[in-house]
Every structure is written in C-alpha cells, then in structure tokens.
Amino acid sequence: MSRDAEAIVLALWSDEVMEPLTRDDPERTWRGRFVPIAGHWGYEFGWALEFEKVRARKGLLKHLESLSWPYPHTVQVLLRDQDDDCFGLWMFQEDRLVEVAIPRTERFHRPAPPNEDFEPDPGMLLRTDQGGVLPDQTPQALRDTRPPW
C-alpha cells in the first residue's frame, strides 16, 4: 500500500549513533536511510527520512529505542503520515519512545482491521483549533494495538 510519511530525528551529539542509519540495510525491518540535516556551522543536529509505503516504516520506533543514545533526553522523533495536519512528537519516557501530546491536536484512530493481513494504521493527527469538523474517535477497545511505526 502506498502511503507517504516523513520521519525526522533530532538528537544532540548523536552523529555516531545515526551514521549507520544513513545507509541502506536489508536486515532492518524498516526501509530507507536517513539524510543528515546540517546546521549553520556544518554540525549535524538532525536526520530526515521519507517513506513511500506503509510496510517500509514497520519497526522504526523500536529500532530507534534500541540504540545507545549518548543523551537520550535530547532525542525527539517527529513523524508525519500523509493524513496528518502536522508532525507528531515522540520522546523517551522510561526507555521507550512515547508520543507526546501537542496542544490543540488530537490523534484520531480508525477501528482495527478485521485481521493481521492489514498493516497497522497510525490514525490521523489533526489540529483541533481550526474550526473544521473532526471525525468521531474510535473507542480504545476497538483500536488496533499493533505499533504502526
């Protein structure tokens, strides 16, 4: 299934950690490679990646959690699926990357698919302050519990 998405990783002093992720690796569950984002003086402070398929991003957050970050409290992962109004923010909490609530936004979930032949859906992160009609929220018990990233 085609479904565009972007990922940005911001982390201080993490060039060595991120360097292997700037190369293709068929052993990873996710596909692609991050491109460094350089600052004014040429220091890398972030890395960006664009996904074209849903399956290409499977396991990204789990992989990032497993890395030996020199300063995990500075790691910020920004994820935007094609249906999102803005990037979502994930940060480390108790050794796990957890989505952090952003004011005036809400993630709306679709009901879980009928079986595991379907890929997990991240839902839609929508702005709630734009005056538009928002979709109905799926009750927690009816959502897909598998991680989409």
N, C-alpha and C positions, 0 to 999 in steps of 0.2 A: 504494500500500500504506500502510495506517495503521500508524504506529509512533511512539509518543510518545518524546520526548527533550528534555533540557534542556541549555542552554549558559550558562555564567557566565564572564565575562571580568573579571579583576582586574588593574588596571594603575595605577601611580601617575602622577598629573598627566597623564592622557590624555583629559580631557574633550573637547578639540577633535578628537582622532582619532576618538573614539567617537560624537560628535554626529551625523554623517551616518548612522550605523548605527542611530540611534533613529527613523529614518523609513523607510517603505517605499520600495523602489527596484526597479522591474521589470527593470532592467538587470543586477542581481546574479544569480548562479547559485543562491544560497540565498534563501529567502523568510522574511519576518518582520522584526521590528525589536526591538532591544534596549531594555529598560526600565532606567533608572538605579537603582542601589541607593545610597541616601544614608546617610552615617554620622551620628554624633551631632550634629556641628556643621553638617550640611547639605552637606558636601563629598561629591561622587560618587567612590567608590573602586571601584565595580564595576557591571556591567551584566548583566542576565539576559534570556534568550530561551527560549521553549518552542516545540518543533516538534511537529507532528501527523502529518507524512508524511515518509517516507524521502527522497523527492526534494527536499523543502523545505530540507534541510541540505547538499546537494551543493555542495562548493567553499568551505564556511565557513572551514576552516583555511587554505586557500590565500589567501583574501581577507584574513584577519587577518595572515598573513605579509607581505602586500604593503603594509601600512600603515606610515606613518612614525611609529613609536612614539618618544616623547621619551626613554624609559628602557626599552628592550626587555628588560633583565634583570629588570624587575619584572613583566612580563606573565605571567599564569598563566591558562590556559584550562581550565575544568572542564567535562567532558562526561559526561552520563549517558544511556544508552539505556534503554529500558523493561525490558530483561532484566538490567541491571547491578545488582549489590549495592550499589555506591557510585559516586561520581563518579571518573572518570579525570582525570589531570592532564597537561596539555601545557605545555611551556615552550620558549623559544627556545634552540636549540643550533645554532651556525653558521648563523644567519639562517633557520632552519626551526623550525616548531613540531613538537616531538617528544614522544611520550608518555613520561612519566617513570614508572619502576617505583615502585609503592607497596608497602611491606612488607605481607606477608600477603594479597596479592591476586595474581591471575593472569588475563590475558585469554585466553579460550578461543575458538578460531576454528572456524567450520564450513568444510567443503570448499567450494571455489569453485563458483559456479553453472555450468551447462553452457554458457551463452553470455552475452553482454553485454545481453540483454534484461532481465536481472535486475539490480536495484540492488546495489551493494557492501554487504556486511554488516560491521558493526564488531566482530562477535563479542560475547562477554559478559565483563565484568569481574566476577569472582567473588571473594569472600573465601575464603581457603584455611584459615582458622583456626576455622571454625565446626563442624567435625566432620561435615559432610554429605558425601555422595557427589558428587565432582566429575566432569564429563564427560571423555571422552577428548580429548586435544589432537590437533588435525589437524596432520599434518606440514607444515612450512614450504612444501615444494614443491607441496602440494595446496591452499594458501590462495589467496584472491582477492588480487591485488596492487594493485587499484584502491583509492584512498582513499575511505572511506565518509563522511568529513566534508569 
